[in-house]
Amino acid sequence: MEYIKIKDEPLLIKDVNSGAVINTDKTGYNKYIEMRRKKELESNRMENLENELADIKLLLQELLKKI
């Protein structure tokens, strides 16, 4: 594969054979991956909290029925 640099874009190169433009910004990519991982963890945390709250609600309802 042969690449050429894109003028005025230091993080972009072009594949001569396919014409594809490739971003070589590894720092930006790693930041994106970390941000996506954090969002997924936060989403999982929220889902767990919602499930726990639903369980508590059911337990309270059952307790009220027994009283």
N, CA, C and O atoms as a Tripos MOL2 file, in Angstrom:
@<TRIPOS>MOLECULE
protein
  268   267    67     0     0
PROTEIN
NO_CHARGES

@<TRIPOS>ATOM
      1 N           0.8300   -1.1820    0.0000 N.3       1 MET1
      2 CA          0.0000    0.0000    0.0000 C.3       1 MET1
      3 C           0.8720    1.2430    0.0000 C.2       1 MET1
      4 O           1.9190    1.3130    0.6440 O.2       1 MET1
      5 N           0.4010    2.1920   -0.7340 N.am      2 GLU2
      6 CA          1.1390    3.4520   -0.8370 C.3       2 GLU2
      7 C           0.2390    4.5840   -0.3490 C.2       2 GLU2
      8 O          -0.9300    4.6750   -0.7240 O.2       2 GLU2
      9 N           0.8040    5.4360    0.4880 N.am      3 TYR3
     10 CA          0.0510    6.5480    1.0530 C.3       3 TYR3
     11 C           0.7120    7.8720    0.6980 C.2       3 TYR3
     12 O           1.9290    7.9660    0.5390 O.2       3 TYR3
     13 N          -0.1310    8.8890    0.5810 N.am      4 ILE4
     14 CA          0.3900   10.2460    0.4010 C.3       4 ILE4
     15 C          -0.2400   11.1370    1.4720 C.2       4 ILE4
     16 O          -1.3790   10.9180    1.8870 O.2       4 ILE4
     17 N           0.5100   12.1370    1.9090 N.am      5 LYS5
     18 CA         -0.0020   13.0690    2.9060 C.3       5 LYS5
     19 C          -0.9860   14.0210    2.2440 C.2       5 LYS5
     20 O          -0.8440   14.3820    1.0760 O.2       5 LYS5
     21 N          -1.9820   14.4130    3.0200 N.am      6 ILE6
     22 CA         -2.9680   15.3860    2.5380 C.3       6 ILE6
     23 C          -2.5150   16.7770    2.9730 C.2       6 ILE6
     24 O          -2.2100   17.0080    4.1430 O.2       6 ILE6
     25 N          -2.4780   17.6860    2.0240 N.am      7 LYS7
     26 CA         -2.0010   19.0460    2.2730 C.3       7 LYS7
     27 C          -2.8420   19.7200    3.3600 C.2       7 LYS7
     28 O          -4.0700   19.6350    3.3460 O.2       7 LYS7
     29 N          -2.1700   20.3890    4.3020 N.am      8 ASP8
     30 CA         -2.7900   21.1500    5.3880 C.3       8 ASP8
     31 C          -3.5670   20.2750    6.3750 C.2       8 ASP8
     32 O          -4.3200   20.8060    7.1930 O.2       8 ASP8
     33 N          -3.4070   18.9730    6.3210 N.am      9 GLU9
     34 CA         -4.0540   18.0490    7.2600 C.3       9 GLU9
     35 C          -3.0120   17.0510    7.7490 C.2       9 GLU9
     36 O          -2.8740   15.9720    7.1730 O.2       9 GLU9
     37 N          -2.2740   17.3950    8.8080 N.am     10 PRO10
     38 CA         -1.1570   16.5500    9.2390 C.3      10 PRO10
     39 C          -1.5570   15.1610    9.7510 C.2      10 PRO10
     40 O          -0.7240   14.2560    9.7910 O.2      10 PRO10
     41 N          -2.8210   14.9870   10.1400 N.am     11 LEU11
     42 CA         -3.2470   13.6970   10.6810 C.3      11 LEU11
     43 C          -3.9600   12.8180    9.6510 C.2      11 LEU11
     44 O          -4.4040   11.7160    9.9730 O.2      11 LEU11
     45 N          -4.0670   13.3030    8.4220 N.am     12 LEU12
     46 CA         -4.7610   12.5330    7.3900 C.3      12 LEU12
     47 C          -3.8000   12.1170    6.2840 C.2      12 LEU12
     48 O          -2.9250   12.8780    5.8700 O.2      12 LEU12
     49 N          -3.9900   10.8710    5.8130 N.am     13 ILE13
     50 CA         -3.2420   10.3680    4.6570 C.3      13 ILE13
     51 C          -4.2400    9.7460    3.6860 C.2      13 ILE13
     52 O          -5.3690    9.4230    4.0550 O.2      13 ILE13
     53 N          -3.8050    9.5850    2.4500 N.am     14 LYS14
     54 CA         -4.6790    9.0100    1.4320 C.3      14 LYS14
     55 C          -4.0340    7.7650    0.8500 C.2      14 LYS14
     56 O          -2.8600    7.7720    0.4800 O.2      14 LYS14
     57 N          -4.8170    6.6990    0.7760 N.am     15 ASP15
     58 CA         -4.3740    5.4600    0.1400 C.3      15 ASP15
     59 C          -4.4660    5.6650   -1.3650 C.2      15 ASP15
     60 O          -5.5450    5.9140   -1.9010 O.2      15 ASP15
     61 N          -3.3480    5.5620   -2.0280 N.am     16 VAL16
     62 CA         -3.2900    5.8210   -3.4660 C.3      16 VAL16
     63 C          -4.1190    4.8050   -4.2480 C.2      16 VAL16
     64 O          -4.7590    5.1650   -5.2360 O.2      16 VAL16
     65 N          -4.1180    3.5430   -3.8200 N.am     17 ASN17
     66 CA         -4.8260    2.4960   -4.5580 C.3      17 ASN17
     67 C          -6.3430    2.6090   -4.4430 C.2      17 ASN17
     68 O          -7.0480    2.5280   -5.4490 O.2      17 ASN17
     69 N          -6.8590    2.7990   -3.2080 N.am     18 SER18
     70 CA         -8.3100    2.8080   -3.0170 C.3      18 SER18
     71 C          -8.8920    4.2100   -2.9820 C.2      18 SER18
     72 O         -10.0960    4.3830   -3.1740 O.2      18 SER18
     73 N          -8.0610    5.2140   -2.7420 N.am     19 GLY19
     74 CA         -8.5510    6.5800   -2.6230 C.3      19 GLY19
     75 C          -9.0990    6.8950   -1.2370 C.2      19 GLY19
     76 O          -9.5990    7.9960   -1.0030 O.2      19 GLY19
     77 N          -9.0090    5.9340   -0.3140 N.am     20 ALA20
     78 CA         -9.5240    6.1380    1.0410 C.3      20 ALA20
     79 C          -8.6770    7.1480    1.7980 C.2      20 ALA20
     80 O          -7.4520    7.1710    1.6810 O.2      20 ALA20
     81 N          -9.3560    7.9820    2.5770 N.am     21 VAL21
     82 CA         -8.6740    8.9260    3.4480 C.3      21 VAL21
     83 C          -8.6150    8.2860    4.8320 C.2      21 VAL21
     84 O          -9.6300    7.8280    5.3560 O.2      21 VAL21
     85 N          -7.4210    8.2570    5.4160 N.am     22 ILE22
     86 CA         -7.1970    7.5680    6.6940 C.3      22 ILE22
     87 C          -6.7550    8.5720    7.7380 C.2      22 ILE22
     88 O          -5.8240    9.3480    7.5230 O.2      22 ILE22
     89 N          -7.4420    8.5440    8.8820 N.am     23 ASN23
     90 CA         -7.0800    9.4080   10.0030 C.3      23 ASN23
     91 C          -6.0290    8.6730   10.8410 C.2      23 ASN23
     92 O          -6.2660    7.5460   11.2760 O.2      23 ASN23
     93 N          -4.8850    9.2940   11.0670 N.am     24 THR24
     94 CA         -3.8010    8.6610   11.8190 C.3      24 THR24
     95 C          -3.6800    9.2070   13.2390 C.2      24 THR24
     96 O          -2.6650    8.9910   13.9010 O.2      24 THR24
     97 N          -4.7100    9.9130   13.7100 N.am     25 ASP25
     98 CA         -4.7050   10.5210   15.0440 C.3      25 ASP25
     99 C          -4.9890    9.4500   16.1010 C.2      25 ASP25
    100 O          -6.1450    9.2300   16.4650 O.2      25 ASP25
    101 N          -3.9510    8.7890   16.5890 N.am     26 LYS26
    102 CA         -4.1210    7.7210   17.5740 C.3      26 LYS26
    103 C          -4.5560    8.2570   18.9260 C.2      26 LYS26
    104 O          -5.2980    7.5900   19.6460 O.2      26 LYS26
    105 N          -4.1030    9.4570   19.2820 N.am     27 THR27
    106 CA         -4.5000   10.0530   20.5570 C.3      27 THR27
    107 C          -5.9990   10.3330   20.5600 C.2      27 THR27
    108 O          -6.6900   10.0200   21.5290 O.2      27 THR27
    109 N          -6.4950   10.9160   19.4900 N.am     28 GLY28
    110 CA         -7.9230   11.1910   19.3680 C.3      28 GLY28
    111 C          -8.7450    9.9190   19.3780 C.2      28 GLY28
    112 O          -9.8100    9.8670   19.9930 O.2      28 GLY28
    113 N          -8.2570    8.8990   18.7040 N.am     29 TYR29
    114 CA         -8.9460    7.6110   18.6710 C.3      29 TYR29
    115 C          -9.0080    7.0030   20.0680 C.2      29 TYR29
    116 O         -10.0580    6.5130   20.4840 O.2      29 TYR29
    117 N          -7.8910    7.0300   20.7950 N.am     30 ASN30
    118 CA         -7.8720    6.4730   22.1440 C.3      30 ASN30
    119 C          -8.8000    7.2390   23.0770 C.2      30 ASN30
    120 O          -9.4410    6.6370   23.9390 O.2      30 ASN30
    121 N          -8.8830    8.5550   22.9200 N.am     31 LYS31
    122 CA         -9.8140    9.3560   23.7200 C.3      31 LYS31
    123 C         -11.2520    8.9580   23.4150 C.2      31 LYS31
    124 O         -12.0760    8.8440   24.3220 O.2      31 LYS31
    125 N         -11.5480    8.7480   22.1430 N.am     32 TYR32
    126 CA        -12.8900    8.3310   21.7420 C.3      32 TYR32
    127 C         -13.2440    6.9750   22.3510 C.2      32 TYR32
    128 O         -14.3490    6.7920   22.8610 O.2      32 TYR32
    129 N         -12.3180    6.0330   22.2980 N.am     33 ILE33
    130 CA        -12.5700    4.6980   22.8580 C.3      33 ILE33
    131 C         -12.8160    4.7970   24.3610 C.2      33 ILE33
    132 O         -13.7260    4.1510   24.8810 O.2      33 ILE33
    133 N         -12.0220    5.5950   25.0600 N.am     34 GLU34
    134 CA        -12.1870    5.7690   26.5020 C.3      34 GLU34
    135 C         -13.5320    6.4300   26.8210 C.2      34 GLU34
    136 O         -14.2150    6.0280   27.7630 O.2      34 GLU34
    137 N         -13.9060    7.4330   26.0450 N.am     35 MET35
    138 CA        -15.1870    8.0970   26.2550 C.3      35 MET35
    139 C         -16.3440    7.1170   26.0380 C.2      35 MET35
    140 O         -17.3040    7.1040   26.8090 O.2      35 MET35
    141 N         -16.2510    6.3110   25.0040 N.am     36 ARG36
    142 CA        -17.2910    5.3220   24.7180 C.3      36 ARG36
    143 C         -17.3810    4.2850   25.8340 C.2      36 ARG36
    144 O         -18.4790    3.8690   26.2020 O.2      36 ARG36
    145 N         -16.2360    3.8640   26.3770 N.am     37 ARG37
    146 CA        -16.2140    2.9030   27.4710 C.3      37 ARG37
    147 C         -16.8770    3.4960   28.7230 C.2      37 ARG37
    148 O         -17.6450    2.8210   29.4080 O.2      37 ARG37
    149 N         -16.5700    4.7630   29.0090 N.am     38 LYS38
    150 CA        -17.1620    5.4210   30.1720 C.3      38 LYS38
    151 C         -18.6790    5.5570   30.0150 C.2      38 LYS38
    152 O         -19.4280    5.3570   30.9720 O.2      38 LYS38
    153 N         -19.1240    5.8960   28.8070 N.am     39 LYS39
    154 CA        -20.5610    6.0040   28.5610 C.3      39 LYS39
    155 C         -21.2530    4.6560   28.7700 C.2      39 LYS39
    156 O         -22.3440    4.5910   29.3370 O.2      39 LYS39
    157 N         -20.6230    3.6020   28.3150 N.am     40 GLU40
    158 CA        -21.1930    2.2580   28.4720 C.3      40 GLU40
    159 C         -21.2680    1.8790   29.9470 C.2      40 GLU40
    160 O         -22.2720    1.3230   30.3930 O.2      40 GLU40
    161 N         -20.2100    2.1780   30.7110 N.am     41 LEU41
    162 CA        -20.2210    1.8910   32.1370 C.3      41 LEU41
    163 C         -21.3250    2.6780   32.8390 C.2      41 LEU41
    164 O         -22.0310    2.1390   33.6910 O.2      41 LEU41
    165 N         -21.4720    3.9460   32.4820 N.am     42 GLU42
    166 CA        -22.5190    4.7840   33.0820 C.3      42 GLU42
    167 C         -23.9050    4.2530   32.7300 C.2      42 GLU42
    168 O         -24.8040    4.2340   33.5710 O.2      42 GLU42
    169 N         -24.0680    3.8290   31.4970 N.am     43 SER43
    170 CA        -25.3480    3.2730   31.0650 C.3      43 SER43
    171 C         -25.6690    1.9980   31.8470 C.2      43 SER43
    172 O         -26.8050    1.7980   32.2760 O.2      43 SER43
    173 N         -24.6700    1.1430   32.0300 N.am     44 ASN44
    174 CA        -24.8680   -0.0870   32.7960 C.3      44 ASN44
    175 C         -25.2020    0.2260   34.2500 C.2      44 ASN44
    176 O         -26.0440   -0.4330   34.8600 O.2      44 ASN44
    177 N         -24.5400    1.2280   34.7920 N.am     45 ARG45
    178 CA        -24.7930    1.6340   36.1750 C.3      45 ARG45
    179 C         -26.2270    2.1140   36.3320 C.2      45 ARG45
    180 O         -26.9100    1.7370   37.2840 O.2      45 ARG45
    181 N         -26.6840    2.9410   35.4040 N.am     46 MET46
    182 CA        -28.0610    3.4490   35.4520 C.3      46 MET46
    183 C         -29.0650    2.2990   35.3350 C.2      46 MET46
    184 O         -30.0680    2.2800   36.0480 O.2      46 MET46
    185 N         -28.8070    1.3650   34.4600 N.am     47 GLU47
    186 CA        -29.6980    0.2190   34.2800 C.3      47 GLU47
    187 C         -29.7780   -0.5980   35.5700 C.2      47 GLU47
    188 O         -30.8570   -1.0350   35.9710 O.2      47 GLU47
    189 N         -28.6330   -0.8010   36.2110 N.am     48 ASN48
    190 CA        -28.6260   -1.5410   37.4800 C.3      48 ASN48
    191 C         -29.4180   -0.8100   38.5570 C.2      48 ASN48
    192 O         -30.1620   -1.4340   39.3130 O.2      48 ASN48
    193 N         -29.2600    0.5010   38.6280 N.am     49 LEU49
    194 CA        -30.0080    1.2870   39.6050 C.3      49 LEU49
    195 C         -31.5090    1.2170   39.3450 C.2      49 LEU49
    196 O         -32.2970    1.1130   40.2850 O.2      49 LEU49
    197 N         -31.9050    1.2720   38.0880 N.am     50 GLU50
    198 CA        -33.3200    1.1740   37.7350 C.3      50 GLU50
    199 C         -33.8820   -0.1910   38.1300 C.2      50 GLU50
    200 O         -34.9990   -0.2800   38.6390 O.2      50 GLU50
    201 N         -33.1150   -1.2470   37.8960 N.am     51 ASN51
    202 CA        -33.5560   -2.5920   38.2670 C.3      51 ASN51
    203 C         -33.6890   -2.7290   39.7850 C.2      51 ASN51
    204 O         -34.6540   -3.3140   40.2770 O.2      51 ASN51
    205 N         -32.7220   -2.1910   40.5190 N.am     52 GLU52
    206 CA        -32.7770   -2.2550   41.9730 C.3      52 GLU52
    207 C         -33.9670   -1.4720   42.5010 C.2      52 GLU52
    208 O         -34.6300   -1.9130   43.4410 O.2      52 GLU52
    209 N         -34.2450   -0.3280   41.9150 N.am     53 LEU53
    210 CA        -35.3900    0.4750   42.3380 C.3      53 LEU53
    211 C         -36.6950   -0.2670   42.0630 C.2      53 LEU53
    212 O         -37.6070   -0.2340   42.8890 O.2      53 LEU53
    213 N         -36.7940   -0.9230   40.9350 N.am     54 ALA54
    214 CA        -37.9810   -1.7140   40.6100 C.3      54 ALA54
    215 C         -38.1490   -2.8500   41.6140 C.2      54 ALA54
    216 O         -39.2690   -3.1430   42.0330 O.2      54 ALA54
    217 N         -37.0580   -3.4880   42.0000 N.am     55 ASP55
    218 CA        -37.1230   -4.5650   43.0040 C.3      55 ASP55
    219 C         -37.6110   -4.0300   44.3490 C.2      55 ASP55
    220 O         -38.4330   -4.6640   45.0110 O.2      55 ASP55
    221 N         -37.1090   -2.8760   44.7470 N.am     56 ILE56
    222 CA        -37.5250   -2.2690   46.0110 C.3      56 ILE56
    223 C         -39.0130   -1.9310   45.9640 C.2      56 ILE56
    224 O         -39.7380   -2.1390   46.9380 O.2      56 ILE56
    225 N         -39.4550   -1.4160   44.8390 N.am     57 LYS57
    226 CA        -40.8660   -1.0710   44.6760 C.3      57 LYS57
    227 C         -41.7410   -2.3180   44.8260 C.2      57 LYS57
    228 O         -42.7650   -2.2780   45.5090 O.2      57 LYS57
    229 N         -41.3470   -3.4080   44.1990 N.am     58 LEU58
    230 CA        -42.1120   -4.6610   44.3130 C.3      58 LEU58
    231 C         -42.1380   -5.1540   45.7560 C.2      58 LEU58
    232 O         -43.1820   -5.5910   46.2420 O.2      58 LEU58
    233 N         -41.0100   -5.0880   46.4390 N.am     59 LEU59
    234 CA        -40.9550   -5.5240   47.8310 C.3      59 LEU59
    235 C         -41.8560   -4.6750   48.7130 C.2      59 LEU59
    236 O         -42.5290   -5.2010   49.5990 O.2      59 LEU59
    237 N         -41.8780   -3.3660   48.4800 N.am     60 LEU60
    238 CA        -42.7580   -2.4880   49.2430 C.3      60 LEU60
    239 C         -44.2210   -2.7890   48.9840 C.2      60 LEU60
    240 O         -45.0330   -2.7750   49.9100 O.2      60 LEU60
    241 N         -44.5670   -3.0630   47.7290 N.am     61 GLN61
    242 CA        -45.9350   -3.4050   47.3800 C.3      61 GLN61
    243 C         -46.3670   -4.6880   48.0860 C.2      61 GLN61
    244 O         -47.4780   -4.7710   48.6070 O.2      61 GLN61
    245 N         -45.4840   -5.6860   48.1000 N.am     62 GLU62
    246 CA        -45.7880   -6.9450   48.7740 C.3      62 GLU62
    247 C         -45.9370   -6.7470   50.2780 C.2      62 GLU62
    248 O         -46.8000   -7.3560   50.9100 O.2      62 GLU62
    249 N         -45.1050   -5.9070   50.8380 N.am     63 LEU63
    250 CA        -45.1670   -5.6200   52.2590 C.3      63 LEU63
    251 C         -46.4910   -4.9230   52.6160 C.2      63 LEU63
    252 O         -47.1070   -5.2370   53.6350 O.2      63 LEU63
    253 N         -46.9190   -3.9830   51.7750 N.am     64 LEU64
    254 CA        -48.1670   -3.2790   52.0170 C.3      64 LEU64
    255 C         -49.3790   -4.2110   51.9120 C.2      64 LEU64
    256 O         -50.3640   -4.0340   52.6290 O.2      64 LEU64
    257 N         -49.3050   -5.1850   51.0320 N.am     65 LYS65
    258 CA        -50.4100   -6.1560   50.8810 C.3      65 LYS65
    259 C         -50.5560   -7.0040   52.1440 C.2      65 LYS65
    260 O         -51.6640   -7.3950   52.5090 O.2      65 LYS65
    261 N         -49.4380   -7.2850   52.8080 N.am     66 LYS66
    262 CA        -49.4600   -8.1280   54.0090 C.3      66 LYS66
    263 C         -49.9450   -7.3700   55.2430 C.2      66 LYS66
    264 O         -50.3890   -7.9720   56.2210 O.2      66 LYS66
    265 N         -49.8560   -6.0660   55.1830 N.am     67 ILE67
    266 CA        -50.2620   -5.2640   56.3690 C.3      67 ILE67
    267 C         -51.7420   -5.0980   56.4280 C.2      67 ILE67
    268 O         -52.2560   -4.4590   57.3470 O.2      67 ILE67
@<TRIPOS>BOND
     1     1     2 1
     2     2     3 1
     3     3     4 2
     4     3     5 am
     5     5     6 1
     6     6     7 1
     7     7     8 2
     8     7     9 am
     9     9    10 1
    10    10    11 1
    11    11    12 2
    12    11    13 am
    13    13    14 1
    14    14    15 1
    15    15    16 2
    16    15    17 am
    17    17    18 1
    18    18    19 1
    19    19    20 2
    20    19    21 am
    21    21    22 1
    22    22    23 1
    23    23    24 2
    24    23    25 am
    25    25    26 1
    26    26    27 1
    27    27    28 2
    28    27    29 am
    29    29    30 1
    30    30    31 1
    31    31    32 2
    32    31    33 am
    33    33    34 1
    34    34    35 1
    35    35    36 2
    36    35    37 am
    37    37    38 1
    38    38    39 1
    39    39    40 2
    40    39    41 am
    41    41    42 1
    42    42    43 1
    43    43    44 2
    44    43    45 am
    45    45    46 1
    46    46    47 1
    47    47    48 2
    48    47    49 am
    49    49    50 1
    50    50    51 1
    51    51    52 2
    52    51    53 am
    53    53    54 1
    54    54    55 1
    55    55    56 2
    56    55    57 am
    57    57    58 1
    58    58    59 1
    59    59    60 2
    60    59    61 am
    61    61    62 1
    62    62    63 1
    63    63    64 2
    64    63    65 am
    65    65    66 1
    66    66    67 1
    67    67    68 2
    68    67    69 am
    69    69    70 1
    70    70    71 1
    71    71    72 2
    72    71    73 am
    73    73    74 1
    74    74    75 1
    75    75    76 2
    76    75    77 am
    77    77    78 1
    78    78    79 1
    79    79    80 2
    80    79    81 am
    81    81    82 1
    82    82    83 1
    83    83    84 2
    84    83    85 am
    85    85    86 1
    86    86    87 1
    87    87    88 2
    88    87    89 am
    89    89    90 1
    90    90    91 1
    91    91    92 2
    92    91    93 am
    93    93    94 1
    94    94    95 1
    95    95    96 2
    96    95    97 am
    97    97    98 1
    98    98    99 1
    99    99   100 2
   100    99   101 am
   101   101   102 1
   102   102   103 1
   103   103   104 2
   104   103   105 am
   105   105   106 1
   106   106   107 1
   107   107   108 2
   108   107   109 am
   109   109   110 1
   110   110   111 1
   111   111   112 2
   112   111   113 am
   113   113   114 1
   114   114   115 1
   115   115   116 2
   116   115   117 am
   117   117   118 1
   118   118   119 1
   119   119   120 2
   120   119   121 am
   121   121   122 1
   122   122   123 1
   123   123   124 2
   124   123   125 am
   125   125   126 1
   126   126   127 1
   127   127   128 2
   128   127   129 am
   129   129   130 1
   130   130   131 1
   131   131   132 2
   132   131   133 am
   133   133   134 1
   134   134   135 1
   135   135   136 2
   136   135   137 am
   137   137   138 1
   138   138   139 1
   139   139   140 2
   140   139   141 am
   141   141   142 1
   142   142   143 1
   143   143   144 2
   144   143   145 am
   145   145   146 1
   146   146   147 1
   147   147   148 2
   148   147   149 am
   149   149   150 1
   150   150   151 1
   151   151   152 2
   152   151   153 am
   153   153   154 1
   154   154   155 1
   155   155   156 2
   156   155   157 am
   157   157   158 1
   158   158   159 1
   159   159   160 2
   160   159   161 am
   161   161   162 1
   162   162   163 1
   163   163   164 2
   164   163   165 am
   165   165   166 1
   166   166   167 1
   167   167   168 2
   168   167   169 am
   169   169   170 1
   170   170   171 1
   171   171   172 2
   172   171   173 am
   173   173   174 1
   174   174   175 1
   175   175   176 2
   176   175   177 am
   177   177   178 1
   178   178   179 1
   179   179   180 2
   180   179   181 am
   181   181   182 1
   182   182   183 1
   183   183   184 2
   184   183   185 am
   185   185   186 1
   186   186   187 1
   187   187   188 2
   188   187   189 am
   189   189   190 1
   190   190   191 1
   191   191   192 2
   192   191   193 am
   193   193   194 1
   194   194   195 1
   195   195   196 2
   196   195   197 am
   197   197   198 1
   198   198   199 1
   199   199   200 2
   200   199   201 am
   201   201   202 1
   202   202   203 1
   203   203   204 2
   204   203   205 am
   205   205   206 1
   206   206   207 1
   207   207   208 2
   208   207   209 am
   209   209   210 1
   210   210   211 1
   211   211   212 2
   212   211   213 am
   213   213   214 1
   214   214   215 1
   215   215   216 2
   216   215   217 am
   217   217   218 1
   218   218   219 1
   219   219   220 2
   220   219   221 am
   221   221   222 1
   222   222   223 1
   223   223   224 2
   224   223   225 am
   225   225   226 1
   226   226   227 1
   227   227   228 2
   228   227   229 am
   229   229   230 1
   230   230   231 1
   231   231   232 2
   232   231   233 am
   233   233   234 1
   234   234   235 1
   235   235   236 2
   236   235   237 am
   237   237   238 1
   238   238   239 1
   239   239   240 2
   240   239   241 am
   241   241   242 1
   242   242   243 1
   243   243   244 2
   244   243   245 am
   245   245   246 1
   246   246   247 1
   247   247   248 2
   248   247   249 am
   249   249   250 1
   250   250   251 1
   251   251   252 2
   252   251   253 am
   253   253   254 1
   254   254   255 1
   255   255   256 2
   256   255   257 am
   257   257   258 1
   258   258   259 1
   259   259   260 2
   260   259   261 am
   261   261   262 1
   262   262   263 1
   263   263   264 2
   264   263   265 am
   265   265   266 1
   266   266   267 1
   267   267   268 2
@<TRIPOS>SUBSTRUCTURE
     1 MET1         2 RESIDUE 1 A MET
     2 GLU2         6 RESIDUE 1 A GLU
     3 TYR3        10 RESIDUE 1 A TYR
     4 ILE4        14 RESIDUE 1 A ILE
     5 LYS5        18 RESIDUE 1 A LYS
     6 ILE6        22 RESIDUE 1 A ILE
     7 LYS7        26 RESIDUE 1 A LYS
     8 ASP8        30 RESIDUE 1 A ASP
     9 GLU9        34 RESIDUE 1 A GLU
    10 PRO10       38 RESIDUE 1 A PRO
    11 LEU11       42 RESIDUE 1 A LEU
    12 LEU12       46 RESIDUE 1 A LEU
    13 ILE13       50 RESIDUE 1 A ILE
    14 LYS14       54 RESIDUE 1 A LYS
    15 ASP15       58 RESIDUE 1 A ASP
    16 VAL16       62 RESIDUE 1 A VAL
    17 ASN17       66 RESIDUE 1 A ASN
    18 SER18       70 RESIDUE 1 A SER
    19 GLY19       74 RESIDUE 1 A GLY
    20 ALA20       78 RESIDUE 1 A ALA
    21 VAL21       82 RESIDUE 1 A VAL
    22 ILE22       86 RESIDUE 1 A ILE
    23 ASN23       90 RESIDUE 1 A ASN
    24 THR24       94 RESIDUE 1 A THR
    25 ASP25       98 RESIDUE 1 A ASP
    26 LYS26      102 RESIDUE 1 A LYS
    27 THR27      106 RESIDUE 1 A THR
    28 GLY28      110 RESIDUE 1 A GLY
    29 TYR29      114 RESIDUE 1 A TYR
    30 ASN30      118 RESIDUE 1 A ASN
    31 LYS31      122 RESIDUE 1 A LYS
    32 TYR32      126 RESIDUE 1 A TYR
    33 ILE33      130 RESIDUE 1 A ILE
    34 GLU34      134 RESIDUE 1 A GLU
    35 MET35      138 RESIDUE 1 A MET
    36 ARG36      142 RESIDUE 1 A ARG
    37 ARG37      146 RESIDUE 1 A ARG
    38 LYS38      150 RESIDUE 1 A LYS
    39 LYS39      154 RESIDUE 1 A LYS
    40 GLU40      158 RESIDUE 1 A GLU
    41 LEU41      162 RESIDUE 1 A LEU
    42 GLU42      166 RESIDUE 1 A GLU
    43 SER43      170 RESIDUE 1 A SER
    44 ASN44      174 RESIDUE 1 A ASN
    45 ARG45      178 RESIDUE 1 A ARG
    46 MET46      182 RESIDUE 1 A MET
    47 GLU47      186 RESIDUE 1 A GLU
    48 ASN48      190 RESIDUE 1 A ASN
    49 LEU49      194 RESIDUE 1 A LEU
    50 GLU50      198 RESIDUE 1 A GLU
    51 ASN51      202 RESIDUE 1 A ASN
    52 GLU52      206 RESIDUE 1 A GLU
    53 LEU53      210 RESIDUE 1 A LEU
    54 ALA54      214 RESIDUE 1 A ALA
    55 ASP55      218 RESIDUE 1 A ASP
    56 ILE56      222 RESIDUE 1 A ILE
    57 LYS57      226 RESIDUE 1 A LYS
    58 LEU58      230 RESIDUE 1 A LEU
    59 LEU59      234 RESIDUE 1 A LEU
    60 LEU60      238 RESIDUE 1 A LEU
    61 GLN61      242 RESIDUE 1 A GLN
    62 GLU62      246 RESIDUE 1 A GLU
    63 LEU63      250 RESIDUE 1 A LEU
    64 LEU64      254 RESIDUE 1 A LEU
    65 LYS65      258 RESIDUE 1 A LYS
    66 LYS66      262 RESIDUE 1 A LYS
    67 ILE67      266 RESIDUE 1 A ILE
